Amino acid sequence: MVTKKDIIGAREAIKDKVHYTPVFHSTILSKQCGYNLYMKAENLQKTGSFKIRGATNRLTNALNEGSLPGVITASSGNHGQAVAYVAQKAKVPCTVVMPENAPQAKIDAAKNYGAEIIFCGTTSQERLDKAQKLANEKGHLYIPPYDHPHIIAGQGTIGLEILEQVSDVQAVLVPIGGGGLLSGIVTAIKESAPQVKVYGVEPQFSNSMYISLQEGKITARDTIDTIADGLRSKQPGDLTFPIVKKYVDDILLVTDEEIIKTMKLIMQYQKLVVEPSGATATAAVLFNKLPSKYKTVTSIISGGNIDFSRLASLITQ
Ligand SMILES: *Cc1c(COP(=O)(O)O)cnc(C)c1O
């Protein structure tokens, strides 16, 4: 299990390489929802999402253990961008395995960060197998998106920052994909200030953490349907699930419509560009999913990577 000590270690390892992101208070949105609402702006993080925290911690620890011929990831989304960025900074070659039908924007983003791109199949399993096979053959390090102690500890650094920035916080809301972000943050908070409530938030039709907690064991969803592309995990991770099970107060569910409305509200009043996954936790506050009336709450805006054409079509819906 990851502990607060690991998260403090991660903070030391990444402190000169990632932003200490701001927390914004919104008077209008607070009035609207009845909570004193703060938002932790990881959309303003380097590479546009929090994923760089875990990726930096993983790479820094690996480099401390010895030289590294290269790193590999199977994600073309925010995690892939984060890995490519930190590898380039550390002058370590990076390979990103992408689906044969990857959109040009994602191919270009990875190339811009100096990554070599290998195309393989169309399913995430094919890419994962390919990445792990390449890693074994070449002696490169495979960096997973959430299920590793260094990744979890890196994401957990956000929890330490929130406790410093919002000293009277009573509840923290975190979006869930594979659960790396939530398991890190909930560990940091429950092992520092156990009275603070921590809620995970999932899209209604991508709710494998919710289902798994109900079943008491890791349980997959066969069909995933959400616009929040960073939250389309079929099941929680082997490492993240037990942490979430131990510490989280509850899982809240939101609809895609609520996510889109929240993207618009954050843009209109906070002037922040947010991707659908990044608006999910705030949607749970604005659409009244919290089970009690807290005074002060903080939601994580986890990322802001969205291309203009998609943003335009979502906000004019
Ligand atoms: C990856 C990601 C998430 C989910 O994080 P997990 O650690 O997989 O739970 C949420 N929001 C954004 C923007 C992401 O990129």
The ligand as a Tripos MOL2 file, in Angstrom:
@<TRIPOS>MOLECULE
LIG
   15    15     1     0     0
SMALL
NO_CHARGES

@<TRIPOS>ATOM
      1 C1         -6.4310   10.1280  -16.4290 C.3       1 LIG1
      2 C2         -7.4140   11.1880  -16.1450 C.ar      1 LIG1
      3 C3         -8.3890   11.0350  -15.1330 C.ar      1 LIG1
      4 C4         -8.5510    9.7590  -14.3250 C.3       1 LIG1
      5 O1         -7.4160    9.4270  -13.5880 O.3       1 LIG1
      6 P1         -7.1760    7.9350  -13.0450 P.3       1 LIG1
      7 O2         -5.9330    7.9820  -12.2820 O.co2     1 LIG1
      8 O3         -7.1260    7.0310  -14.2470 O.co2     1 LIG1
      9 O4         -8.3840    7.6020  -12.2160 O.co2     1 LIG1
     10 C5         -9.2350   12.1090  -14.8930 C.ar      1 LIG1
     11 N1         -9.1620   13.2480  -15.6090 N.ar      1 LIG1
     12 C6         -8.2530   13.4250  -16.5850 C.ar      1 LIG1
     13 C7         -8.2310   14.7270  -17.3160 C.3       1 LIG1
     14 C8         -7.3410   12.4070  -16.8810 C.ar      1 LIG1
     15 O5         -6.4330   12.5880  -17.8560 O.3       1 LIG1
@<TRIPOS>BOND
     1     1     2 1
     2     2     3 ar
     3     2    14 ar
     4     3     4 1
     5     3    10 ar
     6     4     5 1
     7     5     6 1
     8     6     7 2
     9     6     8 1
    10     6     9 1
    11    10    11 ar
    12    11    12 ar
    13    12    13 1
    14    12    14 ar
    15    14    15 1
@<TRIPOS>SUBSTRUCTURE
     1 LIG1         1 GROUP 0 **** ****
